[in-house]
Amino acid sequence: MSARSSRRQEEVSRRDLFRVGAVAIAGVFSAIVAIPLVALLISPWFTKVPEVWVRVCSLYQINALTPVEFRAAFKRRDGTITYEDVRGVFVIRKGTDILAFTNVCTHMDCPTRWLDWRQQIVCPCHGGIYDRWGQLMGGPPGHSLPLYVKKIVGSDLYVANRYEFRV
């Protein structure tokens, strides 16, 4: 092989140089776009929501026979926006204990309601049925209504913005 032909094989054509440059530029722009998107998608898993306590009711408003539904408005902050996350809370006495559980069905997150004539909590979306203490009785939901973490201060009941799950 002559020196001239080996030099020709080592030379890079303009077309090859353009291809390599275009791929490199596309890779840089892709990384510039992809890195913030990935960070945005995974950031909720690493962001801890601060525990917030909200007064729900007075202990004198709690019934031992039927659950009473109250509203709890938790202050939330999302970036620069502050808003109220309003949730329904069923409260009932069970012996000496007080149960405070969510009004959201565990099947499809529909709001449930107490039907006095049936003595049951019912989900109108898909027919989930719970007893007066939020225990699952039937229907498609997989488990009972989650209990709020609660505390009693004086004669008032407070709930936190987190749950204790039960079977």
C-alpha positions as CSV (number, residue, x, y, z in Angstrom):
1,M,0.0,0.0,0.0
2,S,1.3,3.4,-0.8
3,A,1.5,6.3,1.6
4,R,-1.0,8.3,-0.4
5,S,-3.8,5.6,-0.1
6,S,-3.2,5.1,3.7
7,R,-3.5,8.8,4.2
8,R,-6.8,8.9,2.3
9,Q,-8.2,6.2,4.6
10,E,-7.4,8.2,7.7
11,E,-8.9,11.4,6.4
12,V,-12.4,12.3,7.6
13,S,-14.7,13.6,4.9
14,R,-16.8,16.7,5.4
15,R,-20.0,14.6,5.4
16,D,-18.7,12.4,8.3
17,L,-17.6,15.4,10.2
18,F,-21.0,17.0,9.8
19,R,-22.7,13.8,11.0
20,V,-20.6,13.5,14.1
21,G,-21.1,17.2,14.9
22,A,-24.9,17.0,14.4
23,V,-25.1,14.0,16.7
24,A,-23.0,15.7,19.3
25,I,-25.1,18.9,19.2
26,A,-28.3,16.9,19.4
27,G,-27.0,14.9,22.4
28,V,-26.1,18.1,24.2
29,F,-29.6,19.6,23.6
30,S,-31.3,16.4,24.6
31,A,-29.3,16.4,27.9
32,I,-30.2,20.0,28.5
33,V,-33.9,19.2,28.1
34,A,-33.9,15.7,29.7
35,I,-32.1,16.5,33.0
36,P,-34.6,19.1,34.3
37,L,-37.5,16.9,33.2
38,V,-36.2,13.8,35.1
39,A,-35.5,16.0,38.2
40,L,-39.1,17.3,38.0
41,L,-40.5,13.8,37.8
42,I,-38.6,12.3,40.6
43,S,-38.6,15.2,43.0
44,P,-41.9,14.4,44.7
45,W,-40.4,11.1,46.0
46,F,-37.7,13.0,47.8
47,T,-39.7,15.9,49.1
48,K,-41.0,15.5,52.6
49,V,-44.4,17.0,53.4
50,P,-44.3,18.7,56.8
51,E,-46.7,17.4,59.4
52,V,-49.6,19.8,59.9
53,W,-52.2,19.5,62.7
54,V,-55.7,20.8,62.2
55,R,-58.6,21.1,64.7
56,V,-61.5,19.0,63.6
57,C,-64.1,19.2,66.3
58,S,-64.9,19.4,70.0
59,L,-65.0,16.1,71.9
60,Y,-68.7,17.0,72.8
61,Q,-69.6,16.8,69.1
62,I,-68.6,13.2,68.7
63,N,-71.4,10.6,68.6
64,A,-71.1,7.0,69.8
65,L,-73.8,5.6,67.5
66,T,-73.2,7.2,64.1
67,P,-70.1,8.8,62.5
68,V,-70.2,12.6,62.1
69,E,-68.5,14.1,59.1
70,F,-66.3,17.1,59.6
71,R,-64.0,19.1,57.2
72,A,-60.3,19.5,57.9
73,A,-58.5,22.2,55.9
74,F,-54.7,21.6,55.7
75,K,-52.5,24.5,54.5
76,R,-50.3,23.2,51.7
77,R,-47.5,24.9,49.7
78,D,-46.7,23.9,46.2
79,G,-43.7,26.0,44.9
80,T,-44.8,29.6,45.5
81,I,-48.5,28.8,45.7
82,T,-50.2,28.3,49.1
83,Y,-53.6,26.6,49.2
84,E,-56.0,24.7,51.4
85,D,-56.3,21.0,51.0
86,V,-59.8,20.3,52.3
87,R,-60.5,16.7,53.4
88,G,-63.5,15.0,54.9
89,V,-63.1,13.3,58.3
90,F,-65.5,10.9,59.8
91,V,-65.3,10.9,63.6
92,I,-67.0,8.3,66.0
93,R,-66.5,6.9,69.5
94,K,-65.7,3.2,69.8
95,G,-65.7,2.3,73.4
96,T,-63.3,4.6,75.1
97,D,-61.4,5.3,71.9
98,I,-62.1,7.9,69.2
99,L,-61.7,7.0,65.6
100,A,-61.0,9.7,62.9
101,F,-60.9,8.2,59.4
102,T,-61.0,9.6,55.9
103,N,-64.1,9.9,53.8
104,V,-62.3,8.8,50.7
105,C,-63.0,5.3,49.3
106,T,-59.9,3.1,49.1
107,H,-61.0,1.8,45.7
108,M,-61.1,4.8,43.3
109,D,-60.8,7.8,45.7
110,C,-64.4,8.7,45.5
111,P,-65.9,10.6,48.5
112,T,-68.1,8.3,50.7
113,R,-71.2,9.2,52.7
114,W,-73.0,7.9,55.8
115,L,-76.4,6.5,55.0
116,D,-78.4,6.6,58.3
117,W,-81.2,4.3,57.1
118,R,-78.6,1.5,56.2
119,Q,-76.3,2.3,59.1
120,Q,-73.4,2.1,56.7
121,I,-70.8,4.2,54.9
122,V,-71.3,3.8,51.2
123,C,-69.2,4.8,48.2
124,P,-71.6,6.0,45.4
125,C,-69.0,5.3,42.6
126,H,-68.6,1.5,42.7
127,G,-70.6,0.3,45.8
128,G,-67.9,0.0,48.4
129,I,-69.6,-0.6,51.8
130,Y,-68.0,0.2,55.2
131,D,-69.4,-0.2,58.7
132,R,-69.8,2.8,61.1
133,W,-66.1,2.5,62.2
134,G,-64.8,2.5,58.6
135,Q,-64.1,-1.2,58.4
136,L,-64.6,-2.8,54.9
137,M,-67.8,-4.9,54.6
138,G,-68.0,-5.5,50.9
139,G,-67.5,-4.2,47.4
140,P,-64.5,-3.7,45.3
141,P,-62.3,-1.7,47.8
142,G,-59.2,-3.6,49.0
143,H,-59.1,-2.4,52.6
144,S,-60.8,-0.3,55.3
145,L,-60.8,3.5,55.4
146,P,-57.5,4.7,56.7
147,L,-57.4,6.3,60.1
148,Y,-56.0,9.8,60.6
149,V,-53.2,10.3,63.1
150,K,-54.9,12.1,65.9
151,K,-54.4,13.8,69.2
152,I,-56.6,15.4,71.8
153,V,-55.7,18.8,73.2
154,G,-58.0,19.9,76.0
155,S,-61.5,19.2,74.8
156,D,-60.6,19.4,71.0
157,L,-59.7,16.7,68.5
158,Y,-56.9,17.4,66.1
159,V,-55.8,15.3,63.1
160,A,-52.5,15.3,61.1
161,N,-52.1,15.2,57.4
162,R,-51.1,11.6,57.4
163,Y,-52.8,8.2,57.8
164,E,-52.5,4.9,59.6
165,F,-53.5,2.2,57.3
166,R,-55.5,-0.8,58.5
167,V,-56.6,-4.1,57.0
